[in-house]
């Protein structure tokens, strides 16, 4: 591992330690937190799992807006460019996600056309992708990100070689989904069968036949009760506790309901999240559902606006603290608040409120069906914001990723 790659991991570990560790190292909870930190220190999300179409409907982005978002896999940060905001700042504690975002930006700017860009990120299992990296993208990538992608894995291959082997099968979530497919096959179930359904009725039938029976297996129910087994889903210990208490059947009932909604809640042809979960790739049909940043009709606009997007390794709170007052119009927090203590939430919303311009919007998701903020952030801060309860519920029902309990939209109240 190069010095630059070690620096990325060190910075990632430091940020995660501050965000996740709440208990003594050798306590049961402390050990669980540190195991999660270790699991989360590399690439986690090869694809982000929040629906950008829902995000943009909530935010109603304007040409003058400055958007600040947690980067994650970078898909949504690029997709927001389709709404034509003035600036997007994508921040993340995880340096691997920043390296992925910068790779996407460099590829967007320098690959010759949409077909080449789509081949890299829409069909990332082709040898020509690595050749395109070496010949076209690499010279334009910053040194830190280049060091990340060229670091050797345990098998001797460079990390960038994942783009010739099926990139979406890598990362913590990619491997977690792969393990789920393997476990289902051990019980004679085919998770990909739902992708062959012709309508919602067939999707329901296949779910009941192939997927639902898995939740009755004793070993799977035992596995779900182990918090560490869901680290690959990006669920830290504190979030696991909240999620497990979200219904009378515990975590098994919650996961069954979320998987059912992913498999049956939307037409399979319109849901690229379902294709990633059940097929570990995007649909190959000419009219396939794709993230906005990969759609051919958006490519020219993204290319023209690429200079408005910046990725950096930093916490959201720190970035906002360094931002001028009244300089931010939209904030996307993903589910990061599920990790936070009351003090963390108060610090974050103090900085959001200070940096927010009149009319600012904040969106986030929660694993459980709960608001998170009332009673935890002081009224003197939260009182500056209006919660759009009905709109939040409606938009949450439209989120095709289907893995969260709730979607939330706050707007800065009129003075």
C-alpha positions, 0 to 999 in steps of 0.5 A, a space after each residue: 500500500 502506498 503512502 497516499 493510500 495509507 493516508 486515505 485509510 488513516 483519515 477514514 479511520 479517524 473520522 469513523 472513530 469520532 462518528 461511531 465510537 461511544 463505548 469503552 473499547 473492551 465493552 461488548 458495545 465498544 467491541 461491536 463499534 470497533 468491528 463496524 469501524 474496521 468493516 467500514 474503513 474501505 469502499 462500502 457503497 459501489 452504488 448509493 442507495 437513496 433515490 435521487 429522483 425523490 431527492 430532487 423532487 423534495 429539494 426543488 433545486 434552483 440555478 443559484 443553489 449551493 448543494 451540500 451532500 454526503 458523497 457515498 458512492 457519488 451517483 447522486 451527487 452527479 445526478 443532482 447536476 441534472 437539476 442545474 444547481 450552481 454548485 455541489 459540495 460532496 463530502 464523506 468521511 470515507 476516503 474510498 468514496 471520495 476516490 470513487 467520486 473523483 474517478 467518476 468526475 474524471 471519467 465524465 470529463 475525459 472519456 470520449 462520449 456517453 457510450 464510453 462513460 456508460 461502459 465504465 460505470 453502467 457495464 463495469 465488467 469489461 477489460 476495456 474499462 481498465 485500458 480506458 483508465 490507464 490511457 485516458 482517465 489516469 493522467 487527469 486524476 489527482 494523485 491521492 485518488 490515483 494512489 487509491 485505485 492503483 493500490 494492490 489488493 491481496 490477490 495482487 490486482 489493482 483496485 481499478 481492476 474491479 471495473 473489468 470484473 464487475 464493480 458492483 460486486 465489490 465494496 462492503 455492500 457489494 460483497 454483502 449482497 453477494 453473500 445473500 445470493 449465495 446463502 439463498 442458493 444454499 436453500 434452493 432459492 433464486 433471488 434473481 428470479 424476480 427480475 423475470 417478472 412481467 408485472 407487479 402480480 408476478 413480482 408478488 408471486 415470485 417474492 412469496 415463492 423464492 424470497 419470503 421463505 428465507 425468513 423462516 429459516 432458523 439459521 437466517 433468523 439467528 444470523 439476522 439477530 447478530 448486529 455484525 451480520 448487517 455491517 455490510 448493509 451499512 448499519 452501525 450498532 446504534 442504528 441496528 438497535 433503532 431498526 430492531 425496535 421498529 416493529 413487533 417482529 424485530 429485525 427479521 420482520 423489518 428486513 422482510 418488509 423492506 425486501 418485500 417492498 423492493 421486490 414488489 413495490 415498483 415495476 421491476 423495469 422501473 427500479 434500478 435499485 431492485 436490479 442491483 439487489 437481485 441482479 447485481 448489475 443494471 438492466 440491459 434492456 434498451 429502455 432500462 431504468 438507470 441512475 440519472 447520471 448514467 442516462 444518455 439524455 443527461 450526458 451533455 448537461 453533466 459534462 457542461 456542469 462537471 466543474 460545479 461538483 467537488 468531492 472532499 474527505 471531510 465530515 459534514 459538520 466540519 465542512 459547514 463550520 468552515 462555510 460562510 454564513 447563509 451560503 448553503 441552500 440544500 443539505 442531503 444527510 443520507 442516514 448519517 444522523 442514525 449514527 449520531 449522539 444528541 451532542 453530535 446532532 446538536 453540533 450538526 444542526 447548529 452549523 446547518 442553521 448558521 450556514 443555511 440561506 433563507 429558504 434552505 432545505 434539508 433532507 435525510 432518511 432514517 432506518 426506523 420510522 421515526 423523526 430522530 430530531 425532536 427532543 434531541 436537538 434543542 428547540 432553540 435550533 430546531 425551531 428555526 425549521 419547518 418539518 414537511 410531514 405530509 410531503 415527507 411521507 408521500 416522498 418516502 413512499 416513492 423512494 425506489 430503494 425501499 430500504 429506509 423506514 422514513 424520508 424527512 424534509 425540513 425547510 428553514 422557516 420564514 423569519 
